Amino acid sequence: TLRGMISLGGGMPNPSTFPIKGLRFDLQRAGGRAEEVALSPEALRTALQYSPTRGLPKLTAWLLEQQRREHAPPEAAAAGLDVAVTTGSQDAFSRALDALVGPGRAVLIESPTYAGALACLEPSGAVLAEVETDGEGLRPDALRAVLQAWDEA
């Protein structure tokens, strides 16, 4: 940096400047029972602060442990297993497409397909190849026909 220069780069806001000092809410439980939840000052500061891109470390560690315990992936797969927290399924889907799909790349899609998927795929410039479905999902005969007619050019 230059002498006397004030950096306006990213940084962590001072938690004492956060406008929310407390947070309490009621959860509706089974049978109509309500449960009050209150965030501790520390939890509230964490929730309002910037966090790593992949999510709050305690949350991602907990989710990763849940994946390992509930799904018991093989040891080799578990070694590379990781999680990231997004704002929702559409955000996660969009990020995956941004990383994996580009102009001219082919993507097999169900027909009919989820309109939200098309909203992410169409701007990418990908070539969409529809595969017919039935009540069981993708029709194997339709998938076979699409792949046999595939033009790798």
KANOR-V404794 format. One record per backbone hydrogen bond with DSSP energy under -0.5 kcal/mol. CO is the residue of the C=O (numbers start at 1). NH is the residue of the N-H. If there is no record, write none. Layout:
co: (CO | CO)
nh: (NH | NH)
This chain:
co: (2 | 5 | 11 | 13 | 14 | 15 | 19 | 23 | 25 | 27 | 27 | 29 | 30 | 33 | 35 | 37 | 40 | 41 | 42 | 43 | 44 | 45 | 52 | 54 | 56 | 57 | 58 | 59 | 60 | 61 | 62 | 63 | 64 | 65 | 66 | 67 | 68 | 74 | 75 | 76 | 77 | 78 | 88 | 89 | 90 | 91 | 92 | 93 | 94 | 95 | 96 | 97 | 102 | 105 | 107 | 109 | 111 | 114 | 114 | 115 | 116 | 117 | 118 | 121 | 121 | 121 | 122 | 125 | 126 | 127 | 127 | 128 | 129 | 131 | 132 | 134 | 137 | 138 | 139 | 140 | 141 | 142 | 143 | 144 | 145 | 147 | 150)
nh: (5 | 7 | 13 | 15 | 17 | 18 | 21 | 39 | 37 | 29 | 35 | 32 | 33 | 29 | 27 | 25 | 44 | 45 | 46 | 47 | 48 | 49 | 55 | 85 | 60 | 61 | 62 | 63 | 64 | 65 | 66 | 67 | 68 | 69 | 70 | 71 | 72 | 78 | 79 | 80 | 80 | 81 | 92 | 93 | 94 | 95 | 96 | 97 | 98 | 99 | 100 | 101 | 105 | 127 | 129 | 131 | 133 | 117 | 118 | 119 | 120 | 121 | 122 | 124 | 125 | 126 | 125 | 104 | 128 | 107 | 129 | 130 | 109 | 111 | 139 | 137 | 134 | 140 | 143 | 144 | 145 | 146 | 147 | 148 | 149 | 150 | 152)
